[in-house]
Amino acid sequence: MSSGNRLYAFVRHEIVPLDQAFLHISDLAIQRGYGVFDYFKVMGGKPLFLEDYLARFGASARLMNLPVPLSDVELREAIYKLTDLNGLQMSGMKMILTGGYSESGYDIAAPNLLITQQPLSLPGQALRERGLRLITHEYMREMPFVKTINYTMGIRLLNKIKEQGADDVLYHRGGVVTELPRCNFFIVRQDGTVVTPAENVLFGITRKHVLELAGRRYSTEEGTLTLDDVKEAKEAFLTSTTKQILPVVQVGDVKIGNGKPGAVTHLLFQELVQLEESLLFPV
C-alpha cells in the first residue's frame, strides 16, 4: 500500500514515484503526438472489465504499428502491482503506448509503455437529474476505431462549449452523428428502441455493456443516426468509463423529449451500476 498520498507509476519497465515519472523529449508522443492509450476504472482495488480494455488496447497498438513491450501476463502483473502499491479505493488507470525515442523525430522507435493511476470521482446525482446540453460540430477523427492520444479537436472546442453554456460537443459528418470526444452517444426512439451509431466511432467498453443490458429489455440497434433522428428522439444519453451513463436533454437549440432525463436512461444507469457492483461482490 502507498504511504500517505504518494502515488506510483509504471514507466519503461519499472515502477517509480509519480513525481519521478518522465520521458525524454525525443519521444514520438511529444514530437508528433503519436501513440495510443486506454483507460479503465479501479474500484476497491479491482480493475473493472479489464479483459475488454486490454483487448482494445492491444488492437489499437497493432493498428498503429506499436508492439506492446509486455506480454499480456506481464501487463496484468504490472497493473495489479501498481494498484496494490497505490492503494486507491476509487481511481482511474491509464495505459499509454508511445512511438518511442525517435532519432529522426518521425520514425517509430521502440514504444514506451506508461501506466498511471489517479483518484477518480464519478458524476453526482445533481448532474444526472439536470442532464447535459451539447453543441454540435462537424468533424470525424482520422481513425475513429483506434484510441489514439490525439484529442486536438475536443480540446480546441472547450472554449466554444463554455461560451455557449453547454457541457460537451457531439460530432457529426454531413449530419450523420458519430460520437463525443470522450463518450459514445445513444438515443431512445419514440417506439422505445435504443440506438447508437455503428460506424466511425470508438467501440467503447461501457457502450458494449450498455447495449447488452438494453437488449434484455428493449429493442436495440447499431446503425446510422442523424441529427434529424436526434431531434425526434424520446431520450438521449452518453456513455463512458468515467461518466457511466449521463442523460442528454438538449442538442444545439433542440430539447430532447420533454427536456428532462428519461426513464430508460435512468433504468439503464441503475443496471450498469448493479453490473459493476456484481464484479466487486460476486455472489
N, C-alpha and C positions, 0 to 999 in steps of 0.2 A: 504493500500500500504506500502511496505517496505521502511523505511527511509534510504537514502544513498544506499550503496551496501550491507547492511546486509541481509543475507538470513536466512530463517527458514526451519525447517524440522519437520516431524511428527515422533515421536519415542515413542512407547509403550503408546499409548492413549493420548499423549499430543504434542502440537506444541512448539518447543523450538528453540532458535537461533542455527543455523547450527554448530557454534563452540562449542556448549554445547551438541551436539547430540552424545551420547555414548551408547555402550552395554557392559555388563560385560564380562570378558574373559571366563566365563563358557558357553557362548552361543555356540550351536552346529554348527553354521556357522563358528565360529573361531576354535573350537575343531576338527571338521570333515569336514568342507566345505559343510554342509548340509543346503539347503534352495532353494527357488525359487524366481524369480523376473519377473517383466515385465517393459516395458519402452515405453513411448509414447511422441509425440511432443505436445507442448502447443504453440499456435500461437495467438497473440492478446488476450491473457487471456482465450482462448478456447482450451480444450483438443481435439485433432483430433481422430476420430474413437474410442472414449472412451469405448463404449459398447463392441466392439470387443476385446479390450485389457483386460477389466475386466473379460470377459468370459474366455479368455485364462489363465489369472492369476488364476482364480478360479479352472479351470481344472487342471493346473499344481499343485496347492496346494493339491487338492484331491488325485491326483496320488502319491503324496509324503507324504500322511497322515498328512497334516498340515492344521488344521482348521483355516480359516481366522477369526481373533478375532473381526472384524467389519461386520455388515450386509452390503448388497450392498448399501443401502441408506446411512448408516453412512460412508462408504468408499467414496462415491461420495461427501458427505458433506466435508470430510477431504481434498479431492483433491481440491475442489473449494475454500475452505477457505485458503489453502496453496497457491494456485495460486493467489488469490486476495492479500494476505499478501506480497508475494514476488514481485509482480508487474512486472514480466519479459515479454517482448513482444515476444521473441523467446527463447524457452527453451525446455529442456527435463526433464520429470518427471519419476523417478524410484520408483517402489514399490518393496520392498524386504520382504519376509516372511522367517524367520529363524527357526531352530529347537528348539529354546528356551534355557533357562538356565538349562542345563542338569547336574544333580548331578554326574552322572556316566561318563559324557563326551562321552556318546554313545547313551543313550536312549533319545527319543524325549520328550521334555517337552512342556509347554505352548508356542506356537510360538510367536515370537516378530515381529511386523509389523513396517516397516520403510518406509517413503515416503520422497524422496529428490527431489529438483528441482535445475537445474543448467542452466546457459546460454548455448545456442546451436548455432553453425554456420554450415550451410549446405554447401556441396561441391560447389566450384566455377565453373564458366564456363570453365576456363582453363583445369581443370581436366576432364570435360565432353568432351572437344574437343580432349584431348590426349588419354583418355581411360586407362584402368588398365591392368597391367601384373600380372598374377597369377602363382604361383608354385603349384604343386600338392603334396598331402601327403595321404598315405593310413591310414585311421582312420575313426572310426564311434563312435559318442557319445553313452554313455551307454543307455540313454533314450532320443532319438532324439526328440520325440514329447513333451517333458517337458522342460520348460525354467528354467533350474537349474542355480545355481551360479557357477558351475564348468566349468571354461574356461581354465583349465590347459594346454591342448594341444595347443590351439591357442596362448597362452602367451609364451609357450616354443618355438614355431616356429617363433616368432617375429625376432630373430636374423638371422635365416636362410633366411627368406623373405628379410630382409635388405641386407644380404650378396649377394643374387642373383639379387639384383636390382629390385625386384618385389614389388607389392603393397599389396598382400594378398595371401591366400592359399585356394585351392579348395580341399576338402576332397573327397576321393573315397574309395570303398571297392571292391577289386578284379576287378578294372577297371570300376565299376559302380559308377557314380557320385552321391554325395548326396548334400552337402551344403558347405558354407564357415563358419568360426567360428561365424560370426555375421550377415550373409546375406544368402538369398536364391539365387539360380542360375538358369538362363534361357538360352536357345539358340533359335535362329531362323534358322530353316532348310532352305535348298536351295529352297524348294517349298513354303516358307513363313509361315510355321506352327510354332507357338510359343510353346516351350516345356519346362517343368520344372519337376524335379524329384518328384515322388509321394510317395516314401517310405523312411523311416529312415531319415526324415528331420523335422525340426520345421516348423509348418504351419504358416508362417509369415503373419502378417496383411497386410503389403504392398504387399506381394506375392498374397494374396487373391484379393485385389483390382486391381492389375495389370492384373491378369487373367481375371477378369470381363471386364476391359477396352479392353484388347486384343481381347476378344471373340466377341466384337462388330464389329471388322474389319477383323480379321484373324481367321484361324483355330487354336485351342489351344489343348494342350494335357498334361495331367499329367501322366507320365509313367516312364519307365526305360530309363535312359540316361547314355551312356557310354563315356569313354574318346575318343573312336573312333568317336562317334557321334559329340563330341565337335570339333574334328579336321576337320570334314567335314561341320561344321556349317557356315552359311552365316553371322550370327551375334551372339554375346553373351552379356549378361548383368547380373548384380546382383541387388537385391532389398533389402532394409531395411528401417526402420523407419527414421534413420538419413541420409542415403545416397540416399533415394528415389530410383532413377534408375541411375546406372552408367554403361557405356559401358565397356566391356572386349575385348581387342584387341589381347591378347596373353595369351596362357595357356601353361606353360612349354616352349618348344622351338618352338611351333607351333603358327603361326599367324592365327587369326580368320578372315575369309573372305579376304578382301584386307588390313587387318591390321589397319583399321580405324573405328571409331564409325559408326554404320549403321543407315539407315533411320527409320527402325521400332523402334529401341531403342529410337531414338530422338523423334519420334511421341508419343510413349507411355509415355515418360518423360513429354512432354508437357501436355498430357491429365491427367496425375496424378497430376501435379501442378494445373491444372484447377479444378480437383475434390476437392483437398484440399482447394483451394480458395473459391469454392462454399459452403463449410461448414462454412467458416468465414463470407461470404457475401451472404446468401441465397437470391434468387430472390423472 
